[in-house]
Amino acid sequence: MWTEIAPISEVERDALCELANVAKARAATSIRRMVGRQILLSVPTCDILAPEAAAERLAKSGNPHLVAVRQDFSGAFAGRALLIFPEQSSLELMHAILGRQIPTADILDLEDEALAETGNIILNSWVATIANLLKQNLKMSLPMLIRRDQRHIFESGVIGESVVLFLHIKFEVSQQKTQGYIALIMDLPSIEQLRMLIAEFLTSSGQRTDS
């Protein structure tokens, strides 16, 4: 049975969004260098949710079939990172990144490889940037592409009681707009360690951790 997690404070939420926004800027720069196109990323929301609530958030998007790039990370805190797209959005993003002059049939052949590489860049940039800002080192596994429905996208990453740092992200590539999600799945000890590191980050930057 799921036990309720303590809600994060507004200050912690703001700090997570601050870290996420620094990370998304670096991820966009890395992708731009790879594809030679301007990449705009935004992070409208970030939350800490139970896996069931995160799955429910995905279900509300009305896209039952999802594609995700998955990588594990370990270090001061450990877990699993997922870059998640509805199938149609992943195809649109690959069209934008690879170029619309490429026939759809060829893009389908290239999609998995290109999506895995794009996910690898984004997740590595995101996780590494957050770790660096928190003055930690994390190791990342090789990327793996998975296809699941929204109700089961998190099940392989949930061991015991876990929580999801859930980021809604928006992409704009060559005027093509699409959206997806980044989810960092961590068990309770890891999420508490992350919150301790965030508290240290806020203290060093002169911000209060209470709200």
C-alpha positions in Angstrom: 0.0 0.0 0.0 1.4 3.4 -1.0 2.3 5.6 2.0 1.8 9.3 1.6 5.0 11.3 1.1 5.6 14.6 2.7 4.9 17.4 0.3 7.9 19.4 -0.8 7.9 23.1 0.2 7.4 25.9 -2.3 11.1 26.8 -1.7 12.1 23.3 -2.6 9.9 23.3 -5.6 11.3 26.6 -6.8 14.9 25.2 -6.3 14.1 22.1 -8.3 12.7 24.2 -11.1 15.7 26.4 -11.0 18.0 23.4 -11.3 15.8 22.0 -14.1 16.0 25.2 -16.0 19.8 25.4 -15.9 19.8 21.7 -17.0 17.4 22.3 -19.9 19.6 25.1 -21.2 22.6 22.9 -21.3 20.6 20.0 -22.8 19.4 22.4 -25.6 22.9 23.5 -26.3 24.1 19.9 -26.5 21.4 18.9 -28.9 22.0 22.0 -31.0 25.6 21.1 -31.4 24.6 17.6 -32.5 21.9 18.5 -35.1 23.0 22.0 -36.1 19.5 23.4 -35.4 18.1 25.8 -32.8 16.5 23.9 -30.0 14.2 25.6 -27.5 13.3 23.8 -24.3 11.0 25.0 -21.5 9.9 23.4 -18.2 6.4 24.6 -17.3 6.0 22.4 -14.3 8.0 20.2 -11.9 6.5 18.1 -9.1 7.4 15.2 -6.8 4.7 12.5 -7.2 3.9 9.0 -6.3 4.3 6.7 -9.4 0.5 6.2 -9.6 0.0 10.0 -9.7 2.7 10.4 -12.3 1.0 7.7 -14.4 -2.3 9.4 -14.0 -0.7 12.7 -15.1 0.4 10.9 -18.3 -3.0 9.3 -18.8 -4.6 12.8 -18.7 -2.6 13.7 -21.8 -4.8 11.4 -23.9 -1.9 9.5 -25.4 -2.0 5.9 -24.4 1.1 4.7 -26.3 4.4 6.1 -25.0 8.0 5.9 -26.1 10.7 6.5 -23.5 14.5 6.6 -23.3 15.6 5.0 -19.9 18.9 5.4 -18.1 19.8 4.4 -14.6 22.0 6.7 -12.4 23.9 6.1 -9.2 25.9 8.1 -6.7 25.0 10.3 -3.8 21.4 9.5 -4.8 20.3 6.8 -7.2 17.4 6.0 -9.4 16.2 5.8 -13.0 15.7 8.6 -15.5 13.1 8.5 -18.2 12.5 10.9 -21.2 8.9 10.1 -22.2 7.0 11.0 -25.3 3.7 10.1 -26.8 4.5 8.0 -29.9 3.2 10.7 -32.3 5.2 13.4 -30.5 8.4 11.3 -30.7 7.9 11.0 -34.5 7.3 14.7 -34.9 10.4 15.5 -32.8 12.5 13.2 -35.0 11.1 14.8 -38.1 12.2 18.2 -36.8 15.7 17.0 -35.7 16.5 14.8 -38.7 14.9 17.1 -41.2 11.5 17.0 -43.0 13.2 16.3 -46.3 13.8 12.8 -45.2 11.0 10.4 -46.2 8.9 9.1 -43.4 9.8 5.5 -44.1 13.5 6.4 -43.6 12.8 8.3 -40.5 11.0 5.3 -39.1 14.1 3.3 -39.6 16.3 6.0 -38.0 13.8 6.9 -35.2 14.8 4.5 -32.5 18.5 5.2 -32.9 18.0 9.0 -33.1 15.6 9.0 -30.2 18.0 7.0 -28.0 20.8 9.3 -28.8 18.7 12.4 -28.3 17.5 11.0 -25.0 21.0 10.1 -24.0 22.1 13.7 -24.5 19.1 15.2 -22.7 19.1 12.9 -19.7 22.9 13.0 -19.3 22.8 16.8 -19.5 19.9 17.0 -17.1 21.1 14.6 -14.5 24.8 15.7 -14.7 23.9 19.4 -14.5 21.7 18.8 -11.4 24.4 16.7 -9.8 27.1 19.3 -10.6 25.0 22.1 -9.1 24.5 20.0 -6.0 28.3 19.3 -6.0 27.9 15.6 -6.6 29.0 13.0 -9.2 26.6 10.5 -10.7 27.2 7.6 -13.0 24.8 7.0 -15.9 24.0 3.7 -17.7 23.7 3.3 -21.4 20.3 4.4 -22.9 17.5 1.9 -23.5 14.4 2.5 -25.6 11.1 1.2 -24.2 7.5 1.3 -25.4 4.7 1.1 -22.9 1.2 2.3 -22.2 0.8 5.1 -19.7 -0.2 2.9 -16.9 2.9 0.7 -17.0 5.7 3.2 -18.1 7.1 3.4 -14.5 6.6 -0.2 -13.3 10.2 -1.4 -14.2 11.7 1.5 -12.3 9.7 1.2 -9.1 11.3 -0.9 -6.4 9.5 -0.7 -3.0 8.4 2.7 -2.1 9.5 5.2 -4.8 8.7 8.7 -5.9 8.9 10.5 -9.2 10.5 13.9 -9.8 8.2 14.7 -12.7 9.0 17.5 -15.2 6.7 18.5 -18.0 8.9 19.8 -20.9 8.2 21.5 -24.2 10.4 21.4 -27.3 10.5 23.7 -30.2 12.8 22.7 -33.1 12.7 24.6 -36.4 9.3 26.0 -35.5 8.0 22.5 -34.8 6.5 22.3 -31.3 6.1 19.1 -29.3 6.1 18.1 -25.7 7.2 15.3 -23.4 8.2 14.5 -19.9 11.3 13.8 -17.8 10.8 11.5 -14.8 13.5 10.8 -12.2 12.4 7.7 -10.2 14.0 7.4 -6.8 13.3 5.5 -3.6 12.5 7.3 -0.4 16.1 7.3 1.0 17.4 8.8 -2.3 14.7 11.5 -2.5 15.4 12.4 1.1 19.1 12.7 0.3 18.3 14.8 -2.7 16.2 17.1 -0.5 19.1 17.4 1.9 21.4 18.4 -1.0 18.8 20.9 -2.1 18.7 22.4 1.4 22.5 22.7 1.3 22.3 24.3 -2.2 19.7 26.8 -0.9 21.8 27.6 2.2 24.9 28.2 0.1 22.9 30.5 -2.2 21.5 32.4 0.7 17.9 31.2 0.5 15.7 30.0 3.3 14.5 26.4 3.2 11.3 26.8 5.2 8.0 28.0 3.8 
